[in-house]
């Protein structure tokens, strides 16, 4: 099997980008070991700290954030870093060519129950001039690489450099990532959806109607039976979509009018949208294509609808209709 390093060489990407991706991969192997030790290493549980989003940080959130930050600062190719766990952007190497955005441990609430978690990353070109938060405010189309690492029964790396999506599996005997799927492809049609149903009463009318029609199955307007899957970690739900199709959505809701969106554009929505599009799927907020959004802040949040292209199109059609009356829940 081809190793990650061999695969990157075959993609004919720049040596600096190859080095950066290998640094991310090597750090993810260290994170994988930390996750596997869990309670044995005393790294489970929450801290008394909150991140910039007001969420209680898990011990592993902080540990993995520091592991990635330290590795990227030492890499030499990275101009600056933006992390979900950092209030502000982090200066790295003045000569670096790239900016890296990451969620060090997506789904960290799953840690204490030994369920799926992962790392998500996005690589952007570093613009010339003074380094600041504005350096990161680039549309997702500017990404030169993106991926995630899933820490599950096996550790897997899904990666795109704009040339399709490759899936690598960590060989625990050699600590090497080996290519196990050279071209991930999302089926255009699906009978699976992933959504947090506990928020149903807070959704906008288009999403309420769409999901209600899915739940009606063969007796509803879709005339088709759908199954629901929900891992409660975006990295796990998107991995399933990449492997066997489906639609994943975390839509707009009015539970907290000050925070109508859940997922972060720079750390989650953009890199996952890049992967999904490269695998033949689609990604939208319901009203605009995610990777075309011009960011206004590094911690900006957006609604997310992504997955099998035809099913995403059906969902988006619901968002074009006029809902003068609220649907019955």
N, C-alpha and C positions, 0 to 999 in steps of 0.2 A: 504493500500500500504506500501511496505517496505521503510524505510528511508535509506538515504545514509549510515549512521552509522551502521544500521542493516545489510545492504548489504555487507559492508566492513568486518564486523565480520564474515559473512557467507563465505567470500572468504578465510578465514584463512590466511590472510597476516600478516606480523609482526606488533606488536603494534605501532612501530615507524613510519612505512609507513602509517598505518591507521591514526595516528595523523597528519602527514604531509598532507595527502589528505584532511582531514577535515579542516585544516588551509587554504588550497587553496580554498576549497569550501566556507568557511565562509567569506574569503576576497572577493570572487567573488560576494557574496550577497551584500556586501558593495559597490562594483563597480557597480553592477546592479542598486542600488539606486541612485548612482551618475550619471549614464548614463540617468536614467529616469528623473532626475531633469533638466538636460540639461541647456538650456538658463536661466531657473529660478534660477539656482545657479551660473550663470556667468562663466560657465566652458567650453563654446564652443569657437571656433576660434583657431587661430594659435599663437604661441609665436614667438619671434625673434631668438630662438635657433634652432640648427640643431643637430640631433643625429650623431652617429659615421658613419652611412651610408650616411651622407650628406643630409638627408631628414628633412624638416621643421617639428618641433615637434608641435603637437596640445597640448592645455592646458590639456586635459584629458589624453594624453600620459604620461605626467609627473606626474599627480595626481595618476593615476592607477599604474604606475611604483613604486612610493613611497609607496603606500598602500601595494602592494605585497612585496616589499623589507622589509619594516618594520615588517610585519607579519611573514615573513620567518626568519628574523634575530632573532625574539623573540621566535620562535617555539621550538628551542632546538634540533631538529633532522637534521638541515640543516648545512652542512659544508661550503657551498659557493653558490653564486648566479651569474648567467649570464643572462643579459637582453638585448633585442634588443636596449633599450634606454640607456644602460650604456656603456661607452667606454671600461671599464675594468671589470674584475670579481670582485665580492664583497665578502669579508670574512664575515662569519656569526658566527657559534659556533664551536670552536675547537674540540668538541666531537661529532659533527654531523655526521650522517651516510650517508647523501645524498647530492647530488648536484642538484640544480633546475635551469633549463633554461626556460625562458618565453618571450613571446611577450605580454605585458600587455594589449594592445588594438589593435588587428589586424583589419585592415580596417578603421583606424581612420579618413581617408579622408571622410568617410561616415557620420561622426558625425554631421557635420553642415547641412546635408540634412535629418537627422533623419532616416537613413537607418541602415542595420545590421552591427554590430561590435561584437568582441569577444575577449576572452583571451585564449591563447594557452600555454600549459606547458608540460615540459618533466622532468622526475626524473631519475637521474643516481646514481649509487653507488659511494660514495666518496672513492677514493683510499687512501691507507696508505701513509704516508710521507708528505712532505712539500706541502702546498696548493698554487696553482698557476693556470694560464690559462691552463697549460698542464693537470691539473686534469680533465678538462672537455672534453678533446679531445679523446672521446670514440665513437666507432661506435654505431649506433642506436640500434643494437642488444643488447647492454648493458642496455637499458632502463628498469627500473623496473615498471614504470607507465607513462602514458601520457594521455592527454585529452584536451578538450577545453570547454569553456563556451560561449554560444551564447546568446547575449542580443538582443532579438527580441520582438515580441508580448508577448511571454513568455520567461523566462530565463531557458536555458537548459544546462545540464552538460553531456558531453559524456566522458566516462572514460574507460581505460583499465589498468589492472595490469598483462596482459599476459594471462588472462582467459576469452577471448572474450571481447565484448564491451557492456557496459551497458549505458542506457540513463536515466537521471534523469531530472525531471521538478521541478522548484522552486514553491512551494505553497506560494503565496504572503501573505496569511492570517496567516501562521505559521512560515514563513521564514525557511522552511525545504525543502531539496531536496527529492523528492519521486521517486521511481523507476517506470518508465513508459514504458520501453522496456528492458527486461532482456538480450536480445541477438540480437543486431543489425546485420543484414546480408545484404551484398551488392550483388545484383543480378549479375550473371556472364555475362549477355548480357545486352545491353542498346541501346537506340536510342536517347540519349542526350549527348551533349558535352558542355564543358565550356572552353572558351579561349578568350583572349583579341584580337579580330579581327583587331583592329587598328594597331597592330604590324605585320600584315601578311607579308608585304614586307621585313621585317627584319629577318624572320625565316630561318632556314636551309632548304635545299631542301626536306629532308624526311618529315618534319612537314608540309611544304607547300603542298606537294603532298597528304599527308594523309587528311588534312582539305579540300583541293579542292575536293577530292573524296567523303567526307562526304556531302559537299554542293551540289554535283550533284544528291544526293538522289537516287531515283529509276531508273534514266536514266544513272547513273554512274556505275563503277565497283562493288560498294558495293550492288547495287540493293535494297536499303533500304533508307527510308526517316529518316533524323535525325533532331532534334530540338536543337538550341543553347540556353544556359542559361548562364548569367554572372552577378554576384552580385558585383564583384570588392572588395570582402573581402574573403580571402581564407577560413576563418572559416565558412562563409555562403555557399560557393560553395561545400566544403567538407561535410558539414552537409547534403546538398541535396543528395550528392552521397551516404552517409551512409543510408539515409532514403529510397531512391528509385532507387539507381543505377546511373550510368553515368560515364563519364571520364572527369577529370579536368586536365588541363595542363597549365603550364607557362614555355614554352620551351626556349631553347637557342636562342638568337637573336643578331644581329650585329649593333643595333641602336647606342650603345656606346661600341666600341671594348674593352674598359677597364672594362666594367661591362656586360658581356654576359648573366648573370643570374640575376634573380630578387629575388627569395625566399631564406630565410636563412636556412641552414641545421639544425642548433642546435635548433632554436626557432620555426620553421614552418615545414620543410620537414620531419625531423625525427619523431616528435610526431604524425604528421598526417599520416605518413607511418605506424607507429606502429598500430594506430587505424584501418587504412584501411586493413592492413594484418590480424589483429585479427578479422575483420568482413568478411574475405573471399576474399578481393580484392588484387590488386597488386600495387606496387609503384616503379617507375624507373626514371632515368634521361633521358632515351632513349638508354643508353649504359651500365648502371650498376644499380643494385638494390640499392636504396637509403640507406637502413639501413645497408648495407655492406660497405659504404664509411668510410674510416678512416679520420676523420676531421684533418685539419691542422691549423685552427684558429676558434675562437668562433663566428666570424661574417662571416664565409664562406658562399657563396651563391652557389646554384645548380639549374639546370633545374629540373622540376617536371612533371611527367606524372603519374597519379594515378586514381584508380577507379575500375570499373567492370573488372574482371580478363580477360575475353575473349577479350574485346575491347582493353584493354591495350596491350595484346599480338599482336593484329592486328597492333596497332600503332608501337610497337617495331619491327615488321616485316618490316615495311617501313624503319626503321633505319638500317636494314642490307643490303639494296639494294644499288646498284651502281648508282649514279646520275651523269653521265658525262655531262649532259646538265641541265641547270637551268630550272625548270618548268615555264610555262607561268602563270602569275598571272591574 
